[in-house]
């Protein structure tokens, strides 16, 4: 089953890594606790843990991939401000876009977390996330692992993290027979940067707890990459 998907390689790749170092956290599929009246429930920001050290925020855009403009970390609270990227990243298609963040130093991913997301229009939404059973306090010197991961971000929907070129983004994805296949460009010139990329993939019929193979990716031991999507809380 395939679905059109929106991916975001944080154009400011360095900022993405800095954010990962500074940190951040979340829990899968948790519903927004409070949102701006300007944002409909079906387009409200969502968040999901990718692992105890990182998470994804999904926001709705009219075709321009959002970028992180500011990040403020408090006591089990993270405030993320998004801005509109340059026109080069606008494809004119309305849909959800994913923003990757690492858990900021000092944030405990085993405890509840509040994320305030302010989008470029000035609308702010709150997402309350439960702690992870295997969470931990993020150290100041942790680097992102740069490995694929996946999380349930909604009913029948996965957020799939891969790392690669910001100019060769997966455009869609499908799940069939226990295998996730991403529609990645097979031709063209790809830049040599290495950034986090989020693809939203329909996974209707897949049960929480199922492991899925990620086509085209291998683990450190050379075997096919298998992902255990973080379940909804």
ABEGO torsion letter per residue (X at the ends): XBBBBBBBBBABAAAAAAAAAAEEBBBBGBBBABBBAABBAAABBBBBBABAABBBBBBBBAGBBBBBABBBBBBGBBBBBBBBBBAAABAGBBEBBBBBBBBBBGBBAABBBBBBBBBAAGBBBBBBBBBBAABBBBBAABBBAGBBBBBBABBGBBBBBBBEBAABBBABBBBBGGBBBBBBBABEBBBABBBBBBBBBBABGBBBGBBBBBBGBBBAAGBBBBBBBBBBX
